[in-house]
């Protein structure tokens, strides 16, 4: 089993890591004590942003500096993850698998995503619009003060769908393909995109490489995420797999993101909702296409319906990882 870098070993690692994370999450005490891999990567990105992204430089130089920064982040992350994987492999088959799975469980975020989205519904019901706005501000970048109850609930469901793809399925895809280094490298790219991949005067040139690479590495996961949501709709009372598939076919390609439209359209169609559409980030209004053709008036109950669909989609992802591992082992 050496370093668990290739299937079927990496698929076994993925299945166990998903199970560990679903049960335990990432403990708060550990986060307070040592942080999280994303915060470590983010600290390096922030330091490179401060040191290399000089406002007086012309755009081509800032773009080159951004490429260099991304390469430094990927090299540091990849080498650290490879060293950990090799150390786990040196422990022997079963101990190495267990330790590596515990480490890899820090990369997907099934439990924390579920808890954050569920808190929006709970706070909305308990404290009204003000409570819902505070909770949704923890998971979306748009201005919560512009959101009425329906828009707030749509925002929570959109965040659930999009983060299912890039926060869970995408790290799972790269964990399954290349073990701990693959998953860690994906998180480095995704963290870089979230921090510097914005079309702002400061980051449009410097963050160009991070944004483009993030689009590329998320392509397989976004399509797989949509498929998992469609399949989960078959298992979820009140959800429509046919509606999810129709919305994906009709609307996914109309989203301004090459990836986000796939899980959002699938979620919208499965729940007979309309998601995405025009919204406000800070003071900037973004005109985006609607995903789905259902009702726009979403409520807290729809968030709970989306979470039920999400839990089944996560279960299907776990089953897919385990099933593929068995197939490869049997081949």
N, C-alpha and C positions, 0 to 999 in steps of 0.2 A: 504493500500500500504506500510505500515510500512517503512522498510529500502530498498525496491526495490532489494531484494537479490535473488529472485526466479522468474522463469517464471510464469505467463505472464508479471509481473511487470518489471522484468529485461529485457525482450525483448522490451517492450515499451520504457524503458530507452535507450536501444541500438539504436533503430530506431531514436529516437529524438537526441541522441548524435551524430550519424553519420550525420544527417542533419545539426546540428549546426556546426560541424567541417567542413563539405563540404562548407558551406557558409562563415564562419568566419575564419577558420584555427585557429592558435594560434597567437594572436596579438603580433607584434614585441615589442610594448611598454611594454606589460605585461612581455615578456621574459626579456627585459632589466631591468625591475623593480624588478622582483621576480624570474626569472629563469623559469624552467619547471620541472614537476615531474621527468622526466628522469635525469635532471641535479642534482636534489636533491638525487635521488637514486644513481646516479653515484658518487657523493661526498662521500656518506657513503661507497660504495664499494671501492673507492680509499683509504679511511682512513683504512679500514680493510685490504686491500692489503699491505699497508705500515706497519701496526702493526703486522699482523699475518704471513705474507709470508716471512719467514726468509731464506735467501739463504744458510745458513750453515746447516739447518735442512735436515734430510734424506727425500726422497720422501713420505714414508708413513705418516710421521708427517705433511708434507706440504699438503698432500691430506686431512688429518683430519682437519687441520686448514682451508682449503677451504670449507669443509662441514660446519664447525662452522660459517664461514663468511657468507655463503649462508643462513643458518638458521637465523642469526641475521638480514640480509637484508629482508628476507621474513617476519619475525615477526614484524619488525618495519613498513614495508610497509603495511602489512595486517591489523595491529591494527590501523594505521592512517586512512586507507581507510574505515575500518569498523566504526570508530568513525564519520567520515564525512557522511557516508551513514545513520547512526542512527540519526545524527543531521538533515539531510535532511528529513528523514521520520517523524521527530517530527514536521515539519512545516505544515503537512497536505498533502493530496493526490496530488493536482495539483502543489502547490508551491514547494513541495518536489521533485516531478518528474522533474520540470524545472531546479531547482538548481542542482540537482544531474546530470542531463544531461549535463549542462554546465561544471561541473567538469569532467565528464566522457569524454567529447569531447576533452580533452587534451591527451587522450590515443591513439586513431587511428590517422593516419597522412595522410589522403587522399590528402588534399590540398597542403601541403608542399612537398610531394613526387611528385605530378604532376608538381608543379612549378620548382623543382630542375631538373627534367628530361627534361622539356620543355626548360629550360635555356641552356642545352647542345646543343640542336638543334639550338636554336636562336644564341648562341655565335659561334657555328661552322659556321653557314651561314654568320654571320656578321664579324667575326674576323679570320676565317680560323681555321687551326688545332691547333694553339696555344690557341685560345679562347676556343675551344672545350675541350682541355686537362685541362685547368684551371677549367672549369665547371664540367667536369666528375670527377675530383679529389675530389669534395665535396661529392660524393655519392658512390664511390667505393674505395676499399683498394689497388687495383693493381697500379703498377707504371705507371703513365700516359705518361711518356716519351717513353715508349715502344710501345705505341698504335698509329697505323696509323688511317686514318679516318674510315675505316670499323670496326676495332677492337674497336675504341672509341664508335662508334654508337652501336655496339653489347653490349659493357659494360653498356651503359646507359639503353638499353632495358632489359638486364639481371637484373640490379639493380631494375628496375621498376617491373619486374615479381616477383623477390624474396621478395622485400619489400612490394608488395601487399599482400603476404602471411603473413610475420611475422610482418609487421608494421601496417596492417589494418585488415585483416581477422582474424588473431590470437587474437588480443585484443578484436575484436568483438565477437568471439566465447566465450571467457571467461567472457566478460561483459554480454552477453546474458545468460550464464549459472549461473553466481553467482554475478551479479551486479557489482557495483564499486569495491569491494574488489577483485573479480575475475579478472577484467581487470587490476587493479593495481598490483596484484601479478604476472600476466603474464609479465607485463612490467619490473618488478624487475628481473625476471628470464632472460628475453631477454637482458636486460642491463648488467647483470652480465656476460652472455655469450659473449657479444660484447666486454667487457672490459678485462675479465680474462680467457675466454674459448678458449685460443689459445694454439697450440702445440709448445710453445717456452720453452727454458730452465727455465724461471722464472715462467711460468703459466701452464705447462703441468700437474703437480701434483695439484697445488693449485686450478686451474680452472676446474679440472676434473668434480666435481659435478655440476657446473654451466652448462658446455657443455652438459653433459648427460641429465640433467633435461630439458634444452632448446630443445634438440632433441625430448624428450617425449611430452612436452606440445605443440609443433608445429605440431605433427603428424596429428591431425584432420584438422587443418587449411590449411596445405599444400595440402591435398586431396581436401578440399572444394574449395580452390583457383583455382586449376586446373579445377574443374567442372564449376566454375563461368566463367573462361576464355573461356572454350569450349562453354558455353551457350552464352556468350557475342559475340563470333564469329558468331553465328547465326544472330545476330542483327547488325553486323558491315559490311558495304559494303567492298568487297575486302578481307575479312578474311575468313578462312576455318575452320568451326567447325570439319569437318571430318579429316582434316589434324592435328588439335590440338589433337583430341582424339587418332589418330594413333601415334602421337609423344609421348604422355603420355604413352601409352601402351608399346611402343618399348623402350623408352629412359629414363623415369623417374627413374627407378631402377638402371641405370648405372652411375648416378651422385655420386660423392664422398660424398655428403650430403644425409642423408636419407629423407630430406624434400625439399631442394631447386630444385631438379630435376623436381618436379611435376609442379609448376607454370612456370618454365623456358621452359620445354618441351612443355607445352600447348601453351605458347606465341610463341615459335619458330614455331610449327606446324601451328598455326593460321595464321601467317604472312609469311609462306613459307621461313623461314630463318633457319640458323644454329646458335645456341648460345652455350655459355660455351666453351668447348674445352680447349686446352693448353693456359695458360696465366702466367703472371709474377707478383708476389707480392713482392715489394721491389726489391731484387736481386734473389729471389727464383722462379724458373719456376715450375708451377704445371701442371701436365699432367692429364687433366680431359677429360671425354668423351664429344662428341658433342651431343647437344640436337637438334633434328630436322634434316631433310635431305634436306633442301632447300639451298639457296645461302648464302655464308658467307660474301659477299660484301654488307654490310648494309650502308645506308646513312641517312642524316638528315630526309628525307621523311619517312623512316621506323620508326624513333623515333616518329614522329607525328602519324603514323598509329598505333603504339603500344599504344600511349596515348589515341587515340580514343577508342581502345578496352578496355583499362583500365577504362575509364570513364563509359562505359556501364557495366563493371564488378562491379564497385562500386555501380552503380544504382541497379543492381540485388541483391547485398548484402543487400542494404537498403530495397528493396522489400521483400527479404526473411525474414529479421527480423520482418518487419511489418506484413507479412502474417502469420508467425508462432505465433506471439502474438495474432492475431485475431483467429486463429485456437484453441489455448489453451483457450482463453476466451470463445469461443463458445462451447467447450467440456463440 
